[in-house]
């Protein structure tokens, strides 16, 4: 019921289209059934934070044509880009209990990227200036590959907040054996770095029509998971 209520709330808040809300609810049910409430709560917090960031100063964004959709709502492609990877990890954790602790950190890292990307784009765009991530030349705010100091700060805060909330939830529910500090560090680093990957892909491939916004987000989220897996392996934190 929690996933359905969340989806309905997002629809009524005009943050998701009805179809996107239905898709989000379906995937949320899979997550809670396979890996439990800590992961669903983390997903809910991510959605709520994304809605708040998207709707913040929405009138100003709309006047500058910087909003998602018509009034800030996100469609099916955006939802799928951000929920396929976490759901896949949840199913993998359910199928292989030995993967659970590592999978939990990867799950947190995937959502850390989602929060970092959303905060950087929805709040950073209000800074009113941006530069190309590759050439550092000034570009209009909202341009694919455009970054700003404010965007970087918001992106880091999004990743860090997700890492901290993940560690607290995993600790409170006794979910994983990984140190909370490792969860925070890995999720924050992987999520924030993947946000930069998203910007590079946006400038190099999305602007040329090889990727859509959704596939760019999906590729960057996969990069976040890969980075987190590499950090865990290098640190020897999960066996």
Secondary structure, 3 states (H helix, E strand, C coil): CHHHHHHHHHHHCCCECHHHHHHHHHHHHHHHHHHCHHHHHHHHHHHHHHHHHHHCCHHHHHHCCCCCCCCCCECHHHHHHHHHHHHHHHHHHHHCHHHHHHHHHHHHHHHHHHHHHHHHHHCHHHHCCEEECCCCCEECCCCCCEECHHHHHHHHHHHHHHHHHHHHHHHHCCCCCCCHHHHHHHHHHHHHHHHHHHHHHHHHHHCCCCCCHHHHHHHHHHHHHHHHHHHHHHHCCCC
